[in-house]
């Protein structure tokens, strides 16, 4: 497989990811979707059922009932987040002690990004490519 083929696959994958999330969001505006606030169960359709099978055992005061609330797209298509720690200058992994400065992306988006796809502006706020470890005398200025 040539490099251009990999990038084309990544671009198509990124477009598909965005199309699925956008379509699910539009459908969720028309159809009721609830999720339990304590376990990962999702209910599509009329208000959530009252069956007592919530798997969140630490909340026994509810007697096994779900705590239904309005779902988000992330409840329907849960992303697995990974650290976005690309360092363009050196190509080395960034320092582990500075994780709080790094951004996080869904793993699918990071994979497509690594393969050469352009990441949409929706993720600009969580991508940190400008991370630099502060020098010892600069640490006191870091907020």
Beta strands, then each sheet from edge to edge (+ up, - down):
strand 1: 33-36
strand 2: 42-44
strand 3: 68-70
strand 4: 81-84
strand 5: 103-106
sheet 1: 2+ 1- 3+
sheet 2: 4+ 5-
end
